[in-house]
Amino acid sequence: MLLDTSSLYFRAYFGVPDSVRAPDGTPVNAVRGLLDFVARLVANRGPQSLVACMDFDWRPQWRVELIPSYKAHRVAEEVAAGPDAEEIPDTLSPQVPVIDEVLDAIGIARVGAAGYEADDVIGTLTARARTPVDIVTGDRDLFQLVDDERGVRVLYPVKGVGNLDVYDGAALRAKYGVDGGSYADLALLRGDPSDGLPGVRGIGEKTAAKLLERYGDLAGILAAAEDPASAVTPAQRARLAEARDYLAVAPEVVRVASDVELPAFDAALPSRPRHPEALDALAERWGLGGSLERLLNVLAEQER
């Protein structure tokens, strides 16, 4: 089981009230929400191993160099909320180091790589896997890794972190009209404002799926657009030509990496905390209470 950790603690942050606080009044809703979510995943899914995949760089420079608008709006939002703005206090960022410390003290593998997003870590570990893989994420980009032959599924939180939709090949085709191998092409044609990807003007999700069904992949679509005898409409030809520069680089940006160099780690689920004294101190400092206890109890049950 591979966790897109930032996606999950982000959802936990918005799914658990910020009235959940440490003894000193600091919000710990993301921390406790994530611990509860991991406890439910382990209890309900029984993974043999689990890795918390981390964003060591949420906006890698190599992606920005290819598409400068990549996640640029998030940077703009940070600038807009600068010292002269009436700023809403950021109560999520201070919780991230706490999450890191707690996972490390429990002994849950936490893996990232400089210059890469968690998606790329997940893509690499999925490529290496010799057993079925469940990817837990609220990021649709990872649908591109769904692979029935290798048993790769995506568990997608629907509401908060409580309910999960399971995406295998059939579910992906029913929802988007493509399989995992075509999803990245669908995504780059459709675009994604949340990631600063413009897509191809006038080609939405349904049109992109129909083009992929007819022509196989992005290269097939572009070849058909150059073929006067193909069924590509004049408007589609014009828009694909207009987006030629974007389409030349978008595949490298949208497709997750599968060959990232990663540090050694132990993905086995611990039955007891790796650093119990440190964990006790964290539990007291941050008031982790029942959330931590539930996770530790679930982990202990896995040994039986």
C-alpha positions as CSV (number, residue, x, y, z in Angstrom):
1,M,0.0,0.0,0.0
2,L,1.4,3.4,-1.1
3,L,0.1,6.5,0.5
4,D,0.1,9.9,-1.2
5,T,0.7,11.4,2.2
6,S,0.3,15.1,1.5
7,S,-3.0,14.5,-0.4
8,L,-4.3,12.5,2.6
9,Y,-3.3,14.9,5.3
10,F,-4.7,17.8,3.3
11,R,-8.0,16.0,3.2
12,A,-7.8,15.1,6.8
13,Y,-7.1,18.8,7.6
14,F,-10.3,19.8,5.9
15,G,-12.3,16.8,7.1
16,V,-11.5,17.0,10.8
17,P,-12.5,20.2,12.7
18,D,-9.7,22.5,13.7
19,S,-11.1,22.4,17.2
20,V,-9.1,19.2,17.5
21,R,-6.0,20.7,19.3
22,A,-2.9,19.9,21.3
23,P,-2.9,20.8,25.0
24,D,-1.3,24.2,24.2
25,G,-4.1,25.0,21.7
26,T,-2.2,24.2,18.5
27,P,-4.5,22.6,15.9
28,V,-3.6,18.9,15.3
29,N,-6.6,18.0,13.1
30,A,-4.4,16.9,10.1
31,V,-2.2,14.8,12.3
32,R,-5.0,13.0,14.1
33,G,-7.1,12.7,11.0
34,L,-4.2,11.1,9.1
35,L,-3.5,8.6,12.0
36,D,-7.2,7.6,12.0
37,F,-7.2,7.2,8.3
38,V,-4.1,4.9,8.3
39,A,-5.7,2.9,11.1
40,R,-8.8,2.3,9.0
41,L,-6.8,1.4,5.9
42,V,-4.7,-1.1,7.8
43,A,-7.7,-2.6,9.6
44,N,-10.0,-2.8,6.5
45,R,-7.4,-3.6,3.8
46,G,-4.8,-5.5,5.6
47,P,-1.8,-4.5,3.5
48,Q,1.4,-6.6,3.9
49,S,3.5,-3.5,3.7
50,L,2.9,0.3,3.7
51,V,4.9,3.3,2.5
52,A,4.1,6.9,3.3
53,C,5.3,8.6,0.1
54,M,6.3,12.3,0.6
55,D,6.5,15.5,-1.5
56,F,10.1,16.5,-1.1
57,D,9.5,19.1,-3.9
58,W,5.8,19.8,-4.7
59,R,6.8,21.9,-7.8
60,P,10.0,20.5,-9.3
61,Q,12.0,22.9,-11.3
62,W,12.4,20.4,-14.2
63,R,8.6,20.4,-14.6
64,V,8.4,24.2,-14.3
65,E,11.1,24.6,-17.0
66,L,8.9,22.6,-19.4
67,I,5.6,24.2,-18.5
68,P,6.1,27.5,-16.5
69,S,2.5,27.6,-15.4
70,Y,2.8,24.3,-13.6
71,K,1.3,24.9,-10.2
72,A,2.2,28.6,-10.6
73,H,-1.2,29.8,-9.2
74,R,-0.3,28.2,-5.9
75,V,2.9,30.3,-5.7
76,A,0.8,33.4,-6.7
77,E,-1.6,32.6,-3.9
78,E,1.2,32.5,-1.4
79,V,2.5,35.9,-2.6
80,A,-0.9,37.4,-2.5
81,A,-1.2,36.3,1.1
82,G,2.0,38.2,2.0
83,P,2.8,40.5,4.9
84,D,0.5,43.3,3.6
85,A,-2.5,41.0,3.1
86,E,-5.2,40.2,5.6
87,E,-3.9,36.7,6.0
88,I,-5.8,33.7,7.3
89,P,-3.4,31.9,9.7
90,D,-1.8,28.8,8.1
91,T,-2.5,26.0,10.6
92,L,-1.7,23.1,8.3
93,S,2.0,23.7,7.5
94,P,3.1,23.5,11.2
95,Q,1.5,20.1,11.5
96,V,3.6,18.5,8.7
97,P,6.8,18.2,10.7
98,V,4.7,16.6,13.5
99,I,3.3,14.1,11.0
100,D,6.8,13.3,9.9
101,E,8.0,12.8,13.5
102,V,5.1,10.6,14.5
103,L,5.3,8.3,11.5
104,D,9.1,7.9,12.1
105,A,8.6,7.2,15.8
106,I,5.9,4.6,14.9
107,G,8.2,3.0,12.3
108,I,6.0,3.5,9.2
109,A,8.3,3.9,6.2
110,R,8.4,7.5,5.0
111,V,10.0,7.9,1.5
112,G,10.8,10.9,-0.7
113,A,13.4,12.1,-3.1
114,A,14.9,15.5,-3.7
115,G,13.5,17.2,-6.8
116,Y,10.4,14.9,-7.0
117,E,6.8,14.8,-5.9
118,A,5.2,12.0,-4.0
119,D,3.6,11.0,-7.3
120,D,7.0,10.1,-8.7
121,V,7.9,8.1,-5.6
122,I,4.7,6.2,-6.0
123,G,5.3,5.7,-9.7
124,T,8.8,4.3,-9.0
125,L,7.7,2.0,-6.2
126,T,4.8,0.8,-8.3
127,A,7.1,0.0,-11.2
128,R,9.4,-2.0,-8.8
129,A,6.5,-3.9,-7.2
130,R,6.3,-7.7,-7.5
131,T,3.0,-7.9,-5.8
132,P,-0.4,-6.1,-6.2
133,V,-0.4,-2.5,-5.2
134,D,-3.0,-0.3,-3.7
135,I,-2.3,3.5,-4.1
136,V,-4.3,5.7,-1.7
137,T,-4.6,9.2,-3.1
138,G,-7.0,12.1,-3.7
139,D,-5.0,13.0,-6.8
140,R,-6.5,11.9,-10.2
141,D,-3.1,12.0,-11.8
142,L,-2.2,8.7,-10.3
143,F,-5.0,7.0,-12.2
144,Q,-2.4,6.6,-14.9
145,L,-0.8,3.8,-12.9
146,V,-3.9,1.6,-12.7
147,D,-3.0,-1.8,-14.3
148,D,-5.2,-4.8,-14.0
149,E,-2.5,-7.2,-15.1
150,R,-0.2,-6.2,-12.3
151,G,-3.0,-5.7,-9.8
152,V,-2.4,-2.0,-9.4
153,R,-5.5,-0.1,-8.1
154,V,-6.2,3.4,-6.8
155,L,-8.2,3.9,-3.6
156,Y,-9.7,7.4,-4.0
157,P,-11.2,9.2,-1.0
158,V,-14.7,10.4,-1.9
159,K,-15.6,12.4,1.2
160,G,-13.0,13.5,3.6
161,V,-11.0,10.3,4.4
162,G,-13.8,8.0,5.4
163,N,-15.1,6.6,2.1
164,L,-13.0,5.2,-0.7
165,D,-13.8,4.6,-4.4
166,V,-11.8,1.7,-5.8
167,Y,-10.5,2.3,-9.3
168,D,-9.4,-0.7,-11.3
169,G,-9.4,-0.8,-15.1
170,A,-13.2,-1.4,-15.3
171,A,-14.0,1.5,-13.0
172,L,-11.6,3.8,-14.8
173,R,-13.2,3.0,-18.2
174,A,-16.7,3.4,-16.8
175,K,-15.8,6.9,-15.3
176,Y,-13.4,8.3,-18.0
177,G,-13.7,6.1,-21.0
178,V,-10.0,5.2,-20.9
179,D,-7.7,2.7,-19.1
180,G,-4.7,3.5,-16.9
181,G,-2.3,3.5,-19.8
182,S,-4.2,6.2,-21.6
183,Y,-5.2,8.4,-18.6
184,A,-2.1,10.6,-18.8
185,D,-2.9,11.5,-22.4
186,L,-6.5,12.2,-21.4
187,A,-5.3,14.4,-18.6
188,L,-2.9,16.5,-20.7
189,L,-5.4,17.0,-23.5
190,R,-8.2,17.9,-21.0
191,G,-5.9,20.1,-18.9
192,D,-6.1,20.7,-15.2
193,P,-6.4,24.2,-13.8
194,S,-5.5,23.0,-10.3
195,D,-2.0,22.0,-11.6
196,G,-1.7,24.9,-14.1
197,L,-2.0,22.7,-17.1
198,P,-3.8,24.5,-19.9
199,G,-4.8,21.5,-22.0
200,V,-5.9,21.9,-25.6
201,R,-8.5,24.6,-26.0
202,G,-11.9,23.1,-27.0
203,I,-11.0,19.5,-26.2
204,G,-12.6,18.5,-22.9
205,E,-12.6,15.1,-21.2
206,K,-15.2,13.4,-23.3
207,T,-13.7,14.6,-26.6
208,A,-10.3,13.5,-25.5
209,A,-11.6,10.1,-24.5
210,K,-13.2,9.7,-28.0
211,L,-10.0,10.7,-29.7
212,L,-8.0,8.3,-27.7
213,E,-10.4,5.5,-28.3
214,R,-10.2,6.1,-32.1
215,Y,-6.5,6.8,-32.4
216,G,-4.9,5.0,-29.5
217,D,-2.7,7.6,-27.9
218,L,-1.5,11.2,-28.2
219,A,1.0,10.3,-31.0
220,G,-1.8,8.7,-32.9
221,I,-4.1,11.7,-32.5
222,L,-1.4,14.1,-33.7
223,A,-0.7,11.9,-36.7
224,A,-4.4,11.8,-37.5
225,A,-4.6,15.6,-37.2
226,E,-1.9,15.8,-40.0
227,D,-3.8,13.3,-42.2
228,P,-6.4,15.0,-44.4
229,A,-8.2,11.7,-44.7
230,S,-8.8,11.2,-41.0
231,A,-12.0,11.9,-39.1
232,V,-10.4,14.7,-37.0
233,T,-12.6,17.8,-37.4
234,P,-11.2,21.0,-38.8
235,A,-11.7,22.7,-35.5
236,Q,-9.8,19.9,-33.7
237,R,-7.0,20.1,-36.2
238,A,-6.7,23.8,-35.6
239,R,-6.7,23.5,-31.8
240,L,-4.2,20.7,-31.8
241,A,-1.9,22.7,-34.1
242,E,-2.3,25.7,-31.8
243,A,-1.3,23.6,-28.8
244,R,1.7,22.0,-30.6
245,D,4.3,23.5,-28.3
246,Y,2.4,22.5,-25.1
247,L,1.8,19.0,-26.4
248,A,5.5,18.5,-27.1
249,V,6.4,18.9,-23.4
250,A,3.2,18.0,-21.5
251,P,3.7,14.2,-21.6
252,E,6.9,14.5,-19.6
253,V,5.3,16.8,-17.0
254,V,2.0,14.8,-16.6
255,R,3.4,11.3,-16.6
256,V,4.8,10.3,-13.2
257,A,8.4,9.2,-13.0
258,S,9.1,5.5,-12.7
259,D,12.9,5.5,-12.1
260,V,13.6,7.9,-9.2
261,E,16.6,7.0,-7.0
262,L,15.2,6.3,-3.6
263,P,16.9,5.6,-0.2
264,A,16.7,2.2,1.4
265,F,13.8,1.6,3.6
266,D,11.8,-1.1,5.4
267,A,8.1,-1.1,4.2
268,A,7.0,-3.8,6.7
269,L,4.3,-2.6,9.0
270,P,5.6,-2.5,12.6
271,S,3.6,-4.3,15.3
272,R,5.0,-2.0,17.9
273,P,6.5,1.4,17.8
274,R,10.1,1.7,16.6
275,H,10.9,4.5,19.1
276,P,8.4,4.2,21.9
277,E,9.9,6.8,24.2
278,A,9.9,9.4,21.4
279,L,6.4,8.5,20.5
280,D,5.2,8.8,24.1
281,A,6.7,12.3,24.2
282,L,5.0,13.3,20.9
283,A,1.7,11.9,22.1
284,E,1.8,14.0,25.2
285,R,3.1,17.1,23.6
286,W,0.5,17.1,20.8
287,G,-2.4,15.4,22.5
288,L,-2.7,12.6,20.0
289,G,-4.9,10.5,22.3
290,G,-7.3,8.0,20.8
291,S,-6.1,8.5,17.2
292,L,-2.6,7.2,18.0
293,E,-4.0,4.5,20.3
294,R,-6.3,3.2,17.6
295,L,-3.5,3.0,15.1
296,L,-1.1,1.2,17.5
297,N,-3.9,-1.2,18.4
298,V,-4.5,-2.0,14.8
299,L,-0.8,-2.5,14.1
300,A,-0.5,-4.8,17.1
301,E,-3.4,-6.9,15.8
302,Q,-1.7,-7.5,12.5
303,E,0.9,-9.7,14.2
304,R,-1.7,-12.1,15.5
